[in-house]
Amino acid sequence: MKKTMEERKVGVDIVEVVSSTVRLRKSGNNWLGLCPFHTEKTPSFSVSPSRQRFHCFGCGVDGDVIDFVMHRDGVDFHDACRSLGIEIGGKGKGGRRYMATPAPKVVHGDGGGKDTRPPRQVNMPSDAWMDAADGFVSKCAMHLAENRDAMAWLAGRGISAESAMEYRLGWNPGRDGKALYVPRKRWGLPPERGQSGRPKPLWLPVGIVLPLLDQDGRVIQIRIRRTDEDMRQFLPAMKYRVVPGSGMATMVLGRRMMDFVICENGLDAILIRQEAGDLVGAISTWSATTMPDTRTDAILSRATRILVATDYDSAGRKGADMICTRYEQATWWPVPIGNDIGEAWAAGVDLREWIRQGLTPVDVEHGDDRSVAAIAEKSRENGDRESADDSPLDGRDDVSGGDMAWDGSWIVALEDGTEVYLTNDRDLWHQLSGEGEIVFTEQELRRLGNALGQLNDDERGQMLARVLEAKDVFGHAYVARGAGRV
């Protein structure tokens, strides 16, 4: 049966091919290594088994398994296919088709129930529209700098003056405090007529201006956050006005990042980049159930981790389910307080720490070291205070808070694939232990860290093996006070 170019991954596994040349390590659902096509010291070469593609964040090279062999060996398409055991059934790339020789199917992760719908196709604005939009955005940026009330409104959403300048936010004062009405032709838009037969102008309401820029810095989309007063007088259900002619591309901030937070509102995306821009990129969908466009789909497909922070309502959960089904490295990560990221910030949530927790604390705190020893050592460093009582079985040990620094419960995958649960929640500890899972509280890890610190490497390995075995075999096994005894 003939396979199209989009079906290359059926016969050949890209992870297996790349790993024959590049030393790869698991990172979330993807694999990372040093790029073979340029000199680097920090791994930036990512391989996605689910998408069967590679991408280097250092030099920008990317493609599928055939592209990899072409780059690696300096051969053409036909020779690359022959090297991989792929029988070509046509003229090659573009319209080329090929036959894949049978090979064992290699599966990485769970792709069950995957959303296979094609991403949205987006039409870009005309040059005339972008020229008019750029002039409008520039003027509005100057108006914003002069308007204290508008700046105060943004500050109330957590947006700093520096972020407003970076993302070219603006303020449309209108004319005499009322909306601007300009000829559509000035923006390169085709004419429209109202019910009276008269030409309709382009309506630009008073409000905060949020432009979307492309990679070259051109304005391709404009949304205007209308004032509450304006909404009371006209179209109260329309909070954001999308200027006609805008390209409906998905907002992506920090597109070169490997981890992303997906939210709905564009201002929330800016806030995420402002508070944690060194950790994640931010993507705004503007609607919980909007399918990402083609470019964004490619970015998310090669991402290491995706935190889905759609609004905490039924529509937001539906959108989160859609994203998590489509991208297996995605996790629903709603804000702990409020309905959205802006409300969480206003309630005092430390957005940066919330994101760090979502990105798996072990990855953030320990880099590549996903060992129980490393986690225990970190817990020991956090403090050695002990509660007066020993075991959570009789309810005397406080595994639900107190002096403990943890906030939430996590699952950590060790290097050998073993899953370890970390929690300070007493009920969850009992439940998971009763189900035969390996569970540690922070108190346990502190005790274990204290004990390991007194041993040599061989003894540490032996003790860790005994502890993990006891946790695995005996339900409710608990690291008691003393020299790490269980």
C-alpha positions in Angstrom: 0.0 0.0 0.0 1.4 3.4 -1.0 2.1 5.9 1.7 2.1 9.7 1.3 5.0 11.9 2.5 3.0 12.7 5.6 3.0 9.0 6.6 6.8 8.5 6.7 6.9 7.6 10.4 4.9 4.4 9.8 7.9 2.4 8.5 10.9 4.1 10.2 11.3 5.4 13.7 13.1 8.7 13.9 14.3 8.2 17.5 16.0 5.0 16.5 17.7 6.6 13.5 18.8 9.7 15.2 20.1 7.9 18.3 22.6 6.0 16.0 24.4 9.3 15.6 23.3 11.5 18.5 23.3 10.6 22.1 19.8 11.3 23.2 18.2 11.6 26.6 14.5 11.6 27.5 12.9 15.0 28.2 9.2 14.8 28.8 7.7 13.1 25.7 10.6 14.2 23.5 14.3 13.4 23.3 17.2 15.9 23.5 20.8 15.8 22.5 23.7 17.9 21.1 23.0 19.0 17.5 25.1 17.1 15.0 24.9 20.0 12.5 26.5 22.7 14.5 28.9 23.0 17.5 27.2 23.5 20.9 27.7 22.7 24.5 24.1 22.8 25.7 21.6 20.3 24.1 19.2 22.1 21.8 18.4 19.2 19.3 14.9 17.9 20.0 13.4 14.8 18.5 9.6 14.2 18.8 8.6 10.6 18.5 4.9 11.4 18.3 5.4 13.7 15.3 8.4 11.8 14.0 10.3 15.1 13.5 13.4 16.8 14.7 14.2 20.5 15.4 17.3 22.3 16.5 16.7 25.4 18.5 20.3 26.5 18.0 20.7 26.5 14.2 17.1 26.1 13.2 17.4 22.9 11.1 14.4 20.6 11.2 12.5 18.0 9.3 11.6 14.3 9.4 13.7 11.2 9.4 14.5 11.4 5.6 15.6 15.1 6.0 17.8 14.0 8.9 19.6 11.4 6.9 20.0 13.9 4.0 21.6 16.4 6.3 23.7 13.9 8.2 25.1 12.0 5.2 25.0 14.8 2.6 22.9 12.7 0.2 19.9 13.4 -1.9 16.3 12.3 -1.2 16.5 9.0 -3.2 19.8 7.9 -1.5 18.4 8.8 2.0 15.3 6.7 1.3 17.5 3.8 0.2 19.6 4.1 3.3 16.5 3.9 5.4 15.0 0.9 3.5 12.2 3.0 2.0 11.2 2.2 -1.5 10.3 5.3 -3.5 7.1 5.2 -5.5 7.3 8.4 -7.4 9.3 11.6 -8.0 10.2 12.4 -4.4 9.5 15.3 -2.2 6.4 17.5 -2.6 4.3 15.2 -4.7 6.5 12.2 -4.2 5.2 9.0 -2.8 7.1 6.0 -1.4 6.6 2.5 -0.1 8.0 1.7 3.3 9.5 -1.8 3.9 7.9 -3.6 6.8 9.6 -2.8 10.1 8.7 -3.3 13.8 6.5 -0.4 15.0 8.2 1.5 17.8 5.8 3.3 20.1 6.8 6.1 22.4 4.1 7.3 24.8 0.4 6.9 24.5 -1.2 8.3 21.4 -4.6 6.8 22.0 -7.5 8.9 21.1 -5.3 11.5 19.4 -7.0 14.5 17.8 -5.9 14.3 14.1 -7.9 17.2 12.8 -5.8 19.5 10.6 -4.8 22.8 12.1 -6.4 26.1 11.0 -5.2 27.8 7.8 -4.7 31.5 8.3 -4.9 34.2 5.6 -2.5 37.1 6.3 -3.6 40.8 5.9 -2.9 42.8 2.8 0.2 45.1 2.6 -2.2 48.1 2.6 -3.8 46.9 5.8 -0.5 46.2 7.6 0.7 49.7 6.6 -2.4 51.3 8.1 -2.3 49.1 11.1 1.4 49.9 11.8 0.6 53.7 11.8 -2.4 53.2 14.0 -0.5 51.1 16.5 2.4 53.5 16.7 0.1 56.5 17.4 -1.8 54.5 20.0 1.4 53.5 21.7 2.3 57.2 22.1 -1.2 57.9 23.5 -0.8 55.1 26.0 2.4 56.6 27.4 0.5 59.8 28.0 -2.6 58.4 29.5 -2.3 57.6 33.2 -5.7 56.0 33.5 -5.0 53.5 30.7 -1.6 52.7 32.2 -3.2 52.2 35.6 -5.8 49.8 34.0 -3.0 47.7 32.5 -1.1 47.8 35.9 -4.3 46.5 37.5 -4.0 43.5 35.1 -0.3 43.0 36.1 1.1 44.5 32.9 4.2 46.6 33.5 5.1 49.7 31.4 8.1 47.8 30.0 5.8 44.9 28.8 3.4 47.4 27.3 6.3 48.9 25.3 7.8 45.5 24.3 4.5 44.3 22.9 3.5 47.7 21.4 0.3 48.0 23.5 -1.6 51.2 23.0 -4.5 53.4 23.8 -7.0 54.6 21.2 -8.5 57.8 22.6 -10.9 58.1 19.6 -12.0 61.5 18.6 -13.4 63.7 21.5 -13.6 60.5 23.6 -15.7 58.7 21.1 -14.9 55.9 18.6 -13.0 56.6 15.4 -14.8 56.0 12.1 -12.4 56.0 9.1 -12.9 55.0 5.4 -12.4 51.3 4.9 -10.3 52.1 1.8 -7.7 53.7 3.9 -7.0 50.2 5.4 -7.2 48.4 2.1 -10.6 46.9 2.9 -13.3 46.4 0.3 -16.3 48.7 0.5 -19.4 47.7 2.5 -22.8 49.3 2.7 -25.3 49.6 5.5 -29.0 49.1 5.3 -29.4 52.6 4.1 -27.2 52.0 1.2 -24.5 54.3 2.4 -20.8 53.2 2.6 -19.9 51.8 6.0 -16.8 53.2 7.7 -14.3 51.2 9.7 -15.2 51.3 13.4 -12.3 51.7 15.8 -13.7 51.9 19.4 -12.0 53.7 22.3 -9.9 51.3 24.4 -6.6 49.4 24.9 -5.0 48.3 21.7 -3.4 44.8 21.5 -1.5 44.2 18.3 -0.1 40.9 17.2 3.2 41.0 15.4 4.7 38.5 13.0 8.4 37.4 13.0 9.4 40.5 11.1 7.7 42.8 13.6 4.8 43.7 11.2 1.3 44.2 12.7 -0.9 41.4 11.4 -3.8 41.5 13.9 -5.4 44.2 16.2 -7.8 43.7 19.0 -9.2 46.6 21.0 -10.3 46.1 24.6 -13.3 48.4 24.8 -13.9 50.5 27.9 -16.7 49.4 30.2 -18.5 52.7 29.5 -18.4 52.1 25.8 -19.8 48.6 26.3 -22.6 49.9 28.3 -23.7 52.2 25.5 -23.2 49.9 22.5 -22.9 46.1 21.9 -22.3 45.2 25.6 -21.4 41.5 24.8 -18.4 42.6 22.6 -15.5 43.1 25.0 -12.8 42.9 22.3 -13.2 44.4 18.9 -11.1 42.5 16.2 -10.3 45.1 13.6 -11.6 43.8 10.2 -8.9 42.6 7.9 -6.8 41.2 10.7 -5.0 37.9 10.1 -6.5 35.4 12.6 -3.2 33.8 13.6 -2.7 32.4 17.0 -0.7 34.6 19.4 2.6 33.0 20.2 5.1 34.8 22.4 8.5 33.3 22.8 8.2 30.9 19.9 11.8 29.5 20.4 11.0 28.2 23.9 10.7 24.5 24.5 7.9 24.7 27.2 4.7 26.7 26.8 1.7 27.9 28.7 -1.6 28.1 26.8 -4.2 30.6 28.0 -7.1 32.3 26.4 -6.6 36.1 26.8 -3.8 37.8 25.1 -3.1 40.0 28.1 -2.7 36.9 30.2 -0.1 35.6 27.7 1.8 38.8 28.0 1.7 38.5 31.8 3.0 35.0 31.6 6.0 36.1 29.5 6.6 39.0 31.8 6.7 36.9 35.0 8.3 33.7 33.6 9.7 34.5 30.2 12.9 32.6 30.9 10.9 29.5 31.7 8.1 29.3 29.1 6.7 30.7 26.0 3.0 31.8 26.1 0.2 31.1 23.6 -3.2 32.9 23.6 -6.1 31.2 21.8 -8.6 34.0 22.6 -11.2 31.2 22.7 -11.0 28.0 24.7 -12.0 25.7 21.8 -10.2 27.5 18.9 -8.0 25.1 16.9 -4.4 26.3 16.7 -3.2 27.5 13.3 -0.6 25.7 11.2 2.4 27.5 12.6 1.3 27.2 16.2 0.6 23.5 15.7 4.2 22.9 14.5 5.5 24.8 17.5 3.4 22.9 20.0 4.2 19.6 18.3 7.9 20.0 19.0 7.4 21.4 22.5 8.8 19.5 25.5 6.0 20.4 27.9 2.7 22.3 27.6 0.7 23.7 30.5 -2.9 24.3 29.5 -4.3 27.1 31.6 -7.6 27.8 29.9 -10.3 29.5 31.9 -11.6 27.6 34.9 -15.1 27.0 33.5 -16.9 24.4 31.3 -15.7 25.9 28.0 -12.1 26.2 29.3 -12.1 22.5 30.4 -13.5 21.5 27.1 -10.7 23.4 25.4 -8.1 21.9 27.7 -9.4 18.4 26.9 -9.1 19.2 23.2 -5.5 20.4 23.5 -4.4 17.5 25.8 -5.8 15.0 23.3 -4.0 16.6 20.5 -0.6 17.0 22.2 0.5 14.2 24.4 3.0 16.4 26.2 0.2 18.7 27.3 -1.1 18.9 30.9 -4.2 20.7 32.2 -2.8 23.2 34.7 -5.6 25.6 35.8 -4.8 28.5 38.0 -5.2 27.7 41.8 -7.4 30.8 42.4 -9.8 32.6 40.2 -11.1 31.9 36.7 -8.0 32.9 34.7 -4.4 34.0 35.0 -5.3 37.7 35.4 -7.6 36.9 38.3 -5.0 34.6 39.9 -2.4 37.4 39.7 -4.8 39.9 41.2 -5.5 37.4 44.1 -1.7 37.3 44.9 -0.7 34.0 43.2 3.0 33.8 42.4 2.6 33.0 38.7 6.3 32.1 38.3 6.2 29.6 41.1 2.9 28.2 39.8 4.5 27.6 36.4 7.6 26.1 38.0 5.4 23.6 39.8 3.7 22.7 36.5 7.0 22.1 34.8 7.7 19.3 37.3 9.8 20.5 40.3 12.4 17.8 39.8 13.3 19.1 36.3 13.5 22.7 37.5 15.4 22.1 40.7 17.7 19.2 39.7 18.2 19.5 35.9 18.8 16.0 34.6 19.1 14.3 38.0 15.8 12.5 38.5 17.0 10.3 41.3 15.4 9.8 44.7 18.7 10.7 46.2 18.7 14.1 44.5 15.1 14.8 45.6 15.9 13.7 49.2 19.0 15.9 49.3 17.0 18.9 48.2 14.4 18.2 50.8 17.1 17.8 53.5 18.5 21.2 52.4 15.0 22.8 52.9 15.2 22.1 56.6 15.6 19.4 59.2 12.7 20.1 61.5 11.0 16.9 62.7 7.5 16.4 64.0 7.3 14.8 67.4 5.5 11.8 66.1 6.5 9.2 63.6 3.9 7.6 61.4 1.0 8.9 59.3 -0.8 5.7 60.0 -2.2 6.8 63.3 -2.7 10.4 62.2 0.1 11.9 64.4 2.5 12.9 61.6 1.5 16.1 59.8 1.8 15.2 56.1 -0.6 17.9 55.1 1.3 21.1 55.7 2.9 22.6 58.7 6.5 23.6 58.2 6.7 21.7 54.9 7.5 23.7 51.8 5.7 21.7 49.2 2.5 22.9 47.7 0.6 20.3 45.7 1.3 16.7 44.6 3.5 15.5 41.8 4.5 12.4 39.9 8.2 12.0 39.1 9.5 9.6 36.5 12.9 8.2 37.6 15.7 7.4 35.1 14.6 3.7 35.0 11.0 4.6 34.4 9.8 4.1 37.9 7.0 6.5 38.9 7.3 8.1 42.4 4.5 10.2 43.9 5.4 13.2 46.1 2.7 14.5 48.3 2.0 16.1 51.7 -1.7 15.3 51.5 -2.4 12.6 54.2 -5.5 11.2 52.4 -3.7 11.0 49.1 -0.7 9.3 50.7 -2.9 6.6 52.3 -4.8 6.1 49.0 -1.8 5.8 46.8 0.1 3.6 49.3 -2.9 1.3 49.6 -2.9 0.9 45.8 0.8 -0.2 45.9 2.3 3.0 44.5 5.6 4.4 45.7 4.8 7.6 47.7 7.0 9.9 49.7 6.1 12.9 51.8 8.6 15.7 52.2 9.2 14.7 55.8 10.2 11.2 54.6 12.6 12.6 52.0 14.2 14.9 54.6 14.8 11.9 56.8 16.1 9.9 53.9 18.4 12.8 52.9 19.8 13.1 56.4 20.6 9.3 56.4 22.1 9.3 52.9 24.4 12.2 53.7 26.3 10.0 56.2 27.0 7.1 53.7 29.4 6.5 50.9 28.2 6.0 47.3 27.9 2.2 47.5 26.0 2.4 50.8 23.7 5.1 49.4 22.8 2.9 46.5 22.0 -0.1 48.7 19.9 2.0 51.1 17.9 3.6 48.3 17.3 0.2 46.7 16.0 -1.2 50.1 13.8 1.8 50.6 12.3 1.7 47.1 11.8 -2.1 47.4 10.0 -1.7 50.8 7.8 1.0 49.4 7.0 -1.1 46.4 6.3 -4.4 48.3 4.7 -3.3 51.5 1.7 -1.0 51.5 2.0 2.1 53.7 5.7 1.6 54.2 7.0 4.8 55.8 10.4 6.3 56.4 10.5 6.7 60.1 12.7 8.9 62.3 16.2 7.8 62.7 18.8 6.6 60.2 16.3 6.3 57.3 14.7 3.2 58.7 11.4 2.0 57.1 
